[in-house]
Amino acid sequence: MSSTVTPERLTGRAWAVLFVLCGAIFLEGIDVSMMGVALPSIRAELGLATAELQWIVSAYALSYGGFVLLGGRAADLLGRRRMFVGWLVVFLLFSGLGGFATEGWVLILARFVTGIAAAFMTPAGLSIITTTYPEGPQRTKALLVYAGTAAGGFSLGMVTGGLLTAIDWRWVFFAPVIVSAVILAGAVLLIPRDAATQRQRGGFDLAGAFTLTGAMLLLVATVVRAPDVSAAPTLVTAAAGLVLLAAFVLIEQRVSAPLVRLGLLRNVALVRANLGAILLVGSFVGFQFIAVLYLQELRGWSELETGLALMVIGIDAVLAPTLTPWLVNRFGNGRVVFGGFVLATLAYLAFLPLGSTFAAMLPAFLLLGLAFALAYGPLTIAATERVTEDEQGLASGVLTTSFQFGSALGLAVVAAVLAAAGESTVSGFRTGLVVPLAAAVLGILVAGIPVRERVRTNG
């Protein structure tokens, strides 16, 4: 572990490194949520149907989720700084390409490659934190600040997206280029070079990466296309996705350097955290998709008005690094995550009447911001604690895969339900809200399963 930090508190340089890494995860979060607010404007200019529209988000999420395990492995093998800096450059370039797109397929392709870049960059950044800051109060604080920044970026991106889309939706792609350039300069200057001893033995499981990504693409495509095609194509794509998933498991059992060491899944805290991640982000992204279309296409709100309304959810950026650490120290990760899912359930119930005024929707937004603040950080801690240092990149990658697959799956299910129910009607949007509500309820059940786990306080 690094000797640049003291056992008691973070030094100035440690804070500076954390600031750079938080900038990258903020960029990743804001990039995703800005896109959500811009979707109606993109649809209007490029003439995309709802099923095509959701692929602008899903292409990113699926390539991200499909390659992030390979990204985590690459960070462990090739160097965390090298992966972080190199793929940040790719992220910058292809985000810019998306801003110049005049065809839907170009935009989707740019998002797919940007997702691959994030898949290598993000686990490298997270594993830099988990291998630099000693386990205990320091690492807990660093992870909660990091997770709070990610959640805040995800939430604040909605108002930023509204502001930029009010100018031109292409700025939703161009703005991350500017932010990426600033973060890149900080990373080159501040992040220490990789030590030669960091490199681990082993290789790259490309077959595992491609079968996992293919399985995710097919399963999400099955859900998206289900309302528009007959039963036969739906069954074929679903079966193909399951076959690839089974192939992935077989490959991991036999390959010398697996993408996922299946024994890692015996870590109960890690498994619960990843199930919670799928449900938390899946419900939130699905809700955002519904809320944006409802406010802009049914209520006639502008992009800026929509972004400002949803900005309330960004209270998690303040609460995650302040309130959440105290709650985790006092009650433990499990109880805090459980409370987060309870609040998320109440938030979706509060939005279900689909009021026409901001005052009517405010309680739902406040509850959802608090829910995200409580659940996101503790899930990150639970997914990486009690994992050996040489597998921190892998554990980080597994968690990010869950976040991204949850995002794509939640969005796909909501898009399919809206398409089947009549997407531009109050009843259609209300039916769509059942999806995030059900996911939040499942989250309560997962977080509430009694298991033997040690609750460690850092008082």
N, C-alpha and C positions, 0 to 999 in steps of 0.2 A: 504494500500500500504506500501511497505517497507520504513523504515526510514533510510536505509543504503545509500541512494543517496540524493544528495542535489537538490534543485529546479533548480540550474543554470547549473550544469555539473555533469558528472559521476565521482565517486570516484574511487580510485584504486581497491577496492574490487568489485565495480560494474562492472568495466572493466574486472576483472578476471572472474566473473560469466558469463559475456557476452562472453568471450573468450571460456569458456567451452561449452556453448550452441551453439556458432557458430561452434565449432569443431564438434559437433554432426550433425548439418545440412550440414556442409561441407562433412562429412563422407557419409551422405545420398545422397548428390548430386554426389559426386565422385564415389560412388558405382554404381549408375545407369549408368553414362556415360562411366565408364571403361568397363562395360559389353557390351556396344554397339560396342566398338572397338574390343573386343575379340570375337565377334560372329562368324566371318569367321573361326577363328582357332578352336573354339568349334565345329562348323559344320564339319570341316575337320576330327577332331579326333573322334567325336561321331556319325558322319554320319546322321545329322539331315537335314530334308527338310526345306525350308523357313518358311512354316506354323508352324512347330515345333520350329524352331529357335526363332521366335518372341515370343513364349510363355515363353522363359527364361526371357525376359523383362516384358511381359504382366502378368505373374503369380505374379511377385513382385508388379507391379503397381495395379493390381486388388485387391489383398489381402490388400495391403496398403490402397487403396481408399475405399474398402468395409468396413474396420474395423476402419478407422481413426475417424469416428464420435463417435463410441463406445470408442475409445481411448481418444478423447476429453472429453467425458462425464466422463470417469474413472478418468481423471486428475482432473476434478472439484469435484468429489465425494470422491475419495480415497487419493488424494494428488499428487501434480505435481512432487515433487522430487521423491516420491516413484515410480511413474510410469516411470519417466525418467530413473532412475538408474536400476530398475528391468528389464525393457524391453531392455535396452542397453546390458545387460548380454545375453539375448536371441538372440539379433542381432549378437553378437560376436560368440556365439556357432554355429548358423546355417550358418553363413557366412563361418566358418571353414568347416562345413560339405559339403558345395557346392564344396569346393576345392578338396575334396576326391572323388567326384562323378565319376563313370565310365559308368553310364547309363543316358540317357537324362531325364528319369522320376525322377531320384533321384535329379538331378540338378534343375529341375522345382519345385519339392517338397521343396527343401531347399530354393529356391527363394521365394516360396509362404509363408513359415513360417517367413523368414526374413522380408518380406513385412508386415506381421502381427505385428512383433516386432517394425518396423518403425512406424506403424499406432498408436501404443500406445506411443512411445517415442517422436515423432516429435511434436504433438499438446501439449504435456506436456511441452516441451522445449519452444515452442512459447508462451504458456500461462504464463510461468514463467516470460518471458520478459514483456508481456502486463500487468501483475499484479505487477511487481516489479518496473518498471520505470514509473513515473507519465506521464499522457497524456500531450502532448505538445512537446517542442523541445527535451527533453530527450528521450521520447518514440520513437519519429520520428527518431532520430539519431540511437537508438538501433535497431529499426526495419530495417532501411536501411542498417546498417552494417550487420545485420543478413541475410537479403535478398541478399545483395551483396555477402556474403560468400557462401550462397546456390548456387547462380548463378555461382560464380567463381568455386565452387567445381564441378558443373555440366559441366562446360566448360573445366577446367583443368584436369578433370578426363579422358578426351579423350587422352591427351598426356601421362598421367600416365598409362592409359590402354595400350597404344602402347608400352611403355617401359617395362611394366610387361609382356605383351603377347609375346614380343620378347624373353623373358626368358622362360616363360611357362604360358599359359593362366590360370593355376590354381592359380598363384600368384594374379590374379585379385580378388580371394576370400580370399586368405591368408593375403594380405596386410591390408584389413579392420579389420581383427582380431587384428593386432598389434595396429592400430590407435584406435580401440574401447577400448582396454585395457588402453591406455594413457588417453583417455577422461573419462573413468570410474573412474580412480584414482582421476582426477581433480574434477569430479562431487561429489564424496563422501566427498572430503575435503572442497569444496568451496560452493556448493549450500546449502542454509539454509534449515533446516528441516521444514516440513510442519506444519503450525500452526493449532491447533485444530479447530480454527474458520473458517478455509478454507472449511471444509467439508460442502457440501450442502445436503439438503434433496432430496430424490428421489431414484431411482433404476436404473437397467440396462435394456435397451430395446434390449434383445438378438434377439427377433423375427424381429425387424426392421433391426438389423445389418445383419442377415443372408439373409433376403429377398433382401436387397440392394445389398449385395455382389453377391448373385445368379443372380439378374437381370443384373448386370454389366458383370458377366462372360458369361451369355447367349447372351447378345447383342454383346459383342466383338467376341465371338465364331461364331456368325452368320455372321459377316463381314469377319472373317478370312476364314471360310469354304465356303463362297459363290461361289468362282471361281471353287471349286472342287466337289460340290454336286449339285443335282437337285434342282428345285425350292421348292419342297414340304418340304424337311428337313430344308431349309433356312427359310421358312415361319413358320414352327413349332417352331424352336428355337427363332425366332424373337417374335412370339406371346407369347411364354412362358416367355421371358424376360420382355415383356410389362406387362403381367399379374402380375409377381412378383413386378414390379415397382409400379403398381396400388395397390397391396397388401401392399407395404411399406407405401404408402400415407395413406391408410385406417388405418393401424396400428398406424401410427404417430398421427392420429386424435383421436384415442380412448384410447391409452395406457396412464396410469397415469404419467409415466416418459418417454416421447418420446425421441428417439435418436435425432431427429431434431424438435424443436418447430417450427411448420410451420409459426407461426407469425413472426419469425425471417426473413423470406423471404420477408417481407414487407419493409425491409431495401433496398432501391433501390441501394445504393452504393455497398452493399454487393452482390446483385444479379449481377450487372454489373461486379464487380471484379471477381466473380466466372466464369461467361461466358468468360471473358477475359482470365482467367487462363487456362480454357479448351483449348481455341484456341491458346494461346501463346505456351504452353508446347506441345500440340498435334502437332502443326506445326513443332516445333523444333525437337522433338524426331523422327517424320517421316522423316525430312530432314537428321538428323544424320544417320538414318538407310540406307537411299538411298546413302548418301555420302560415308559411310564406305564401303558398298558393291561395289559401283562404283569404288572407288579408289583401293581397294584391289583385286577385282575379275575381273574387266574389264581392269583397267590400270596397274595392277600388282605391286602396291605399297606395301611395307612392313607395318606391324603393326606400327612400329616406325615412318616411313615416314607419314603414315596416321595421327597418333596422333600429330606429330609435326605440320602438316599442319592445323589441326583443332584447335590447341592450340591458334591460333590467336583469336578465338572466346572468349577466356578467358580474353580479355581486360575488360570484364564487371566486373571482380573481382576488378579492379582498379577504374573503372568509377562509379560503383554503389554507393560506400560510399563517393565519392568525388563530381562528377558532378551532380548526380541525386538529392541529397538533395538541392543543389542550385536551380536546375530547378523546383523541387516541391515547394520550398518556393516562387519562382518567378511566376510560372504559375499555380500551383495546380496539383493534381494527374491526373485529367481527361485529361488535355492537354498533359501531359508528356506521359501517356499511349498511347494516340492517336498517338503521334510522334513515339513511339516505334513500333507500328504496321505498320506505314508507312515505317519505315526503314526496318522492317522484310520483307515486301512485295518487296521492292527494292532489298533486299539481295537475295531472292529466284528467282527473275527475272534475277539478275546478274549471278546466277549459272546455269540458264536454258540452256545456250549454251553448257554446259558440256565440258569446255576446258580441255586440257590434261596437262597443266603446272600449277605450283603453282601460278605464276604471274597472270594467267587468272582467278584463283579462289579467289585470295586474296581480291578483293573488296567485294565479297559476304560474306566472313568470317568476315571482318572488320565491315560491315554494320550489320551483325547478332549479333556480340558481343555488338555493341552499342545499338541495338534494345532491347536486353535482359536486358542490364543495365538500360534502360529507363523504361521498362514496369514491370519488376518483382517486384521490391521494392514497387512502388506506388500501384500495385495491392494488395500487402500484407497489406499496410496501409489502403486502402479503404475497405478491407474485415473485418477489426477488429475495425475500429473506430466507435464511436457511438453505441457500444455494451456494455452492462452492464458487470461488472467484473465477476459475477457468470456464464456468458455465453461466456467468452473469450475462454475457452477450446473448446466449441462447435463451435464458429465462426472459430477458427483456424482449427478445424477438417473439417468443411465444405470446407474451402479453400484448404486444403490438398487433400480432396476427389476430388475436381475439377482438381487440378494439376495431380493427378494420373490417374483419369478416362480419362482426356485429353491425357495423355501419352499413355495409353493402346489403346484408340480409334484411335488416330492419327497413331500409329504403325500398328494397325490392318488394317486400311483402306489402308495405303501404301503397306503393305504386300500383301493384296488382289489385289490391282491394279498392282503391279509388277508381281504377279503370272499370272494374266490375260493377261498382255501386253508382257511378255517375259522378265524376270527379268535381264538377263545378256546381254542385248543389249542396245545401246545408246538410241534408241527410247523408250525402255521399261523404262529406268531410267528417261528419259525426261517426259514420261507420269506420272510416279510416282511423280515427282516434282509438278505436278498440285495440288496435295493434300495439301501440306504445303502452297503453294501459295494461294489457295482458302481459307484456314483457316485464313491466315494473312489478306486477304481482308475482310473477315467477322469480324475479330478483329477491323479493321478500322471502320466498320459500328457500331459495338457495342460500341466502345469507343467514337464515334462521335454522338451518339444519344443525343439530347439536353434534359437534365433533370434539375430540380431545385436542385442544390446542392451548399452548402456554401463552397467557396474556402477559406481555412484558411491558412494564412501565418505564419511562425514561424521566423520572422526576428529578 
